[in-house]
């Protein structure tokens, strides 16, 4: 079983919003939640910290997530699992609470923040040598609303934040996201310029088409698509177009494949379509297309998004826990990928990307 780097895990969301004890084994957490009905995915989680260790995940991109876009007042409420807040001040406080969760886990020795290239290399070498080493995390923000003003980017960077996606679902303060479309706001342009000043990595995931291309005109720093699949195979504005993929390849980005089944199977209907219709092999179809455009396998990797608001009711039929991602090793080999290519997809491409995109000190 190869080492693995996952570029998108909503760990704090699961702990703070879903009230999950991530130190339980997956089976025990499922047992705890078997009678819960407040959110979809209860009793169907695919990961906890013990499972990440069993899966050999040495580093992940861990998120903070809180929305407060211009339309948030029409969405926010008090249902458990909500991520919409009435003001950016409240979104900031929630995101700061997520940061506090991670910092406490670091103080207790469970995780290790990675903020520089040197820290990444040192952690990876230590983790390979010691299976009990803590999980390394690179901190990311999914949707930039908790950044109350562009001038606050430096503040968040000083707290350890290293990657930001300007929008999530709907219209954010800085950009349009999934299910809507429009350009960056005036604040969004300023935000990306602040990113370039401090060295913040841009995550293009969830950007609407207009906002994506507007960002390409404004931003010329390191970028990634942390958890994305392809529109040519599964239609929908949540997916990358071929033109966007080619642009990302040109800019040296890496695209993390997402394991949310509705992004893997055309015409999936949430709550109705069953996981049996799609298997893990579908992920390789998306990877193949990126590799064909690139002429190599250096721009594809893993960004599973597992337990990102869903569970096994919305994963491929052959994925019960995150450890099942390793079934792709055999699929990739059968499809003709070399051992070096498979190493790259599981960890090497993210090591190279962050080894160049993170600050030197």
N, C-alpha and C positions, 0 to 999 in steps of 0.2 A: 504494500500500500504506500503510494507516494506521499510526500508532504503536500500540503495544500495551503493556498492563500485564497481567501474569499473576500471580494471587494465590496460586499454590501450585506451587512447583518444589522438588523434593528434591535440590538440587545437591550438598550435602555428603554425602548418602546415597550418591549415585552415585560420588563421589570416594573416600570412606572405606570404605564397605561393599562397593562393587562394584569398587573399584580402577580407576576409569576416568579417563583423562587427558582432561579436558573442554576442553582447548585444541586437540584434534584436530578436523578436520572430521568431520561425521557419517559420511561414507563411509569415512574412514580408521579410525575407531573400530570400525565394523562389520567391517572387514577384519581388524583385530587380534583381534576376538572370535569370528570365524566358526567356530572349532573349540572354543570354550568351551561347556561344558554344565552348569556348576555352578548356575546360576540361570536361570529363564525370562527371556526378553527379551535374552539375549546375541546380539550381532550384529544387533539390531533396535531399537537406541536411536533416538530421534527428535530429540534436541537435544544440542548442545555450545555452548560460548561463541561460536564463529564462527557457528553456526546462529541463536543468539539475536540476534546482530547483524544477520544477513541478514533475520530475521523482524521487525526493528525493535522489539524488546522493550527499552524504555528503563528500566523498573522492574519488579521482580518481588518477590514475597514469598518469601524463601528460608528453608528450614526447618532445624531441628535435630530429630533424632528418635532416641529411645532409650527402650525400655519396660522397666519393672520393677514391674509390678503385683503384687498379692498372690498371683497364680497363676503368676508368672514362673518359679518354680523347676521347674514342670512343662513349660515351653516352651523355656527357653534351652539352647543347645548351642554347637557350634563350626563349624557350616556357614557358609560365606561368604554374606554377605547377611543373617545373623540380626540382629535388632534387639531381642531380649530379653536382659536381663541379670539376674544373680542378685540384685543389690542396687541400691538407689537410688544408693549411692555410685558404683558402676560406671557406671550410667546417666548420672549427673552428669558423670563423667570423659569418657565418650564424647561427650556433648553439648558439653562444653567443648572437646573436640578438634575438633568440627565448627565451633565458633566460631573456633578458632584457624586453621582452613583459610580461613574467610572473611576473617579479619583479615589474614592473609598476602597474600591476593589484593588486599585493599584497599591494603596497603603497597606492593604492586607496581604499583598503578595500574589493575588490571583491573576492580574493582568499587568502589562507593561506598556506605557505610552511610548510610541515611536514618533519622534518629531524631526529627526535629521537623517541624512544618509548614513552617517556613522552609526547612529543608534540602530538603524535597520540591519546593517551588516552584523553588528555585535550581537544583537538579539537573535538573528537567524542562526548564527554560528553556535550560540549558546543553546538555543532550542534544539538544534539537530543533535547536539552532544548530550542533552539532558531531557528525557521525555517528561520530566516533572517541572520543567521551566514554565513560567507563566505564559499566557496567551498574549502575544503582541497586538496592540491596536493602533491603527492610524485613524484619527478622529475626523469625521466628516459631518457636514450639515446638509440634510435633505430638505431643500426649500430654505431660502435665505431670510425669511421674515423675522427670525429672532435677531438678526443684525439690524438694530433699530435705525441706523443711518449708515451710509457708506463709510463715514469717518470711523465707525466702530469696528471695521475690519481688522485694524491693527490690534485692537483690544482682544478680539477673539483669537487672532493668530498667536498672541502672547499667552493665551490660555491653552494652547496646544492644538487648535483647530488647523487642519492642513488641506482640506478639500471642501468645496461647497457647490451644491447644485442650486442655481438661483430660484428655481420654481419646483413645485410638486404637482399636485392636481389642481386645476383651476387657475385663476389669476392671482399671482402673488404681488407683493409690493414692487418687485424688481423685474419680473418677467411673466410671460404667459406659460402655463404648463399643460399637462395632459388634459384633453377634452375641450380646450379652448385654443384660440390662436390670436397672436398679436405680437408686436415687437417689444423689445426691452423698454422699460420706462426710462425717463431721464435719470432717475435714481439708479436704475439697473446699469446704465452706461457708466455712471460714476463708480458703482460697485465693482465692475470688472476692471476699471482702471486702478482702483485700490488693490484689487487682487494682484495685479501686475507689480505694484509698488512693493508689496510685502512678500510676494512669492507664494500666494495661495493658488492651489490647483483648482481648475474649473472642471466640474462634473456636468456634462451636457445632458445627463439623464433627465427625462421628463420635460425638457424644453420643447415648447411648441415649435412648429416649423419656422415661423417668422422669427421667433426669439432665438432659435438656433443659429440661423444665418446672420441675424443681427450681431449675435455674440461673436461669430467668426470675423465680422468686420471690425469689432472693437478689441478683441482679446487675442494676444499672440503668445501667451505663456503655455505651460504644460496643461494638458487636458486629458480627460478619460471619459468613457461612458461606463459607469460602474456596474449597471445592471440593465442590459438592453438586448433585445432580439431584433429581427429584421422584418420590415414591412412587406418585402417582396414575397415572403413565405407565409406570414400571418398578418393580414391587413389590419390597419389601425394606427391612429396617430401616436400611440404610445411606443411604436416601433421605429427604428431607424430606416430611412430610405437608402437606396443604393448610393445616391449622390452624397448623403451625409456620411455613410461609411467610408467612401473614397476620400472625402475631406479629412476625416479623422485619421485615416491611414497616412495621408500626406503630412499631417501634423505630428505623427509619431505617437498617437493615442493607442490605448489598449481598450478593447470592448469586452466587458464581463457578461457572460451569458446568464440570463435570468431563468429560474426554474418554476416560475408561476405558470401553471398549465395553460391559462387563457392566452399567454403570450407564445405558446408553443403549438397551439392547435387552432386552425381557422374556425371562426363562427362559434367559439365557446360561449355558452350562456351561463353566467354565474348563477349558482344555485340549482342548475338543472343538468348541465353536461357532467358526466361522470369521468373520473380519472382514467378509467379503462380505455378511453379512446386514444390516449397518447402515451408513449414511452420515452424514456430518457434519450433514446437514439435520435429523437427529433431535434435535440439540442445540437447534435453534430451537424445536422443539415444547415443550421444557422452559422455555425463555425466554418463549415466548408465554404459557404458563400463569401464570408469575409476573407478567408485564406485565398480564394480564387482571385479576388480583387487585389490582394496584397502581393500575391506570388510567393507567400511564405506563411508560416503559422505564428508569427511574432506579434500579431495584433489581436489575438483572441485569448480569453482566460475565463475565470469563473467569478461571477458576482451573483450568487444564488438568490438573494432576497428571501431565503426560506424563513418562515414565520414572520414575514413582513405584512401582517394583516390577514394571513390565511394559514391553513394547515394542510393535512393530507387530503382534505376534500378538494384541493385545488393544486395538487402536485401530480407529476406523471405516475402512472400505475405502478411502476417499479421503484418508486422512492418512498420509503417509510420513514427513514431518518436521514439526516445530512450525510451520514457515512455511506449511503447508497450512491452518492455522487461518484464514488470510486469505480462503480460499474462502467463508467465512461472510459476508463483506461482500456478495457478490453474492446469496447466499441471503436474507439479511436484507432487502436492497433489494427483491428479488422478492416477499417476504412483506409489503411495505408499510411497512417501517421507514424513517423519514426519515434523511437524512445525519447530522443531529444525534443521533438515536437510536443510529445505528451508531457514531458517534464515542464516545458515552457507553459503549456496551457494550465497545468495544475499549480505551478508556483513561479517558474522562471521568468515569465513575461511581466508579472507584477513586480518581482524583485528588480528586474531591469528598469521598469518604468519608474517606480518610486525611488530607486537608487539614483536616478537622474533628476526626478521632479522635486524631491524633498530638498530643503535647504542644506547646505554643506555644514552649517553649524547653527 
